[in-house]
């Protein structure tokens, strides 16, 4: 078996491609978040599902549903003072499940070796993109100090997936545990998209309370997409539903944010949304298949 990830997904056989799922445990007693943040997140999302899935857990879960999924962690070692899970290990594990999983990497933007590590994750491990959470990682994404990292991702031809808007992590805790929402304003990503036109970017979540800004960016910048994770579709802002049916029908992607929201719960609500018949398959898998180069 190869040690570098290459996808082996039968895109015609899967019913959906979830572009936003979290590896929360490495199976060796290490977790992506500390106990207080895990508890606060579960309470915020009213989640009773498996809160700390491993790569193998995710593979079995999505394989049983005839779906594929993008998997990642968030390396917020500096921002949270909690050591991140290994993206290298996640990529290695994903090789065994390449029929259903697509690994993204994560690097701490503050780490002095962030650029070098990102390059190595692509060249040696085969990750297809990188997850950033500006609020957890405590960085302002349009700060030019981080531009060498984006330059590397653009050169390598991989995707940058950025959390935007509200976050349930730290929700309800005093001061939100120091997590600042302003770092996840999508307008900060407009600068990045403009300055790196070859960098394909996904703005994660409906970007509440900045949904109109996200819609504007995605319609204006050819290299920017939106994933619909982290919110039940029954709470989607109406303007987002309207644009998903029209101007953004090729730019919107299914994402659940599992394990905080299960794809079963998300899809059940999405089925009740007024989405055109011809648009549903685009959102559920075709747009992601094209963006990820899987066909």
URGI-V975993 format. One record per run of one state. SS is the DSSP state (H for helix, E for strand, - for the rest). FROM is the first residue (numbers start at 0). TO is the last residue. If there is no record, write none. Layout:
# URGI-V975993
SS|FROM|TO / SS|FROM|TO
This chain:
# URGI-V975993
-|0|14 / E|15|21 / -|22|23 / E|24|24 / -|25|29 / E|30|30 / -|31|33 / H|34|44 / -|45|53 / H|54|63 / -|64|65 / E|66|71 / -|72|75 / H|76|79 / -|80|85 / H|86|94 / -|95|99 / E|100|102 / -|103|103 / E|104|104 / -|105|112 / H|113|122 / -|123|127 / E|128|131 / -|132|132 / H|133|136 / -|137|142 / H|143|155 / -|156|157 / E|158|162 / -|163|172 / H|173|177 / -|178|179 / H|180|183 / -|184|185 / H|186|194 / -|195|199 / E|200|203 / -|204|209 / H|210|219 / -|220|222 / E|223|226 / -|227|231 / H|232|234 / -|235|236 / H|237|243 / -|244|250 / E|251|252 / -|253|256 / E|257|257 / -|258|261 / H|262|269 / -|270|275 / H|276|291 / -|292|294
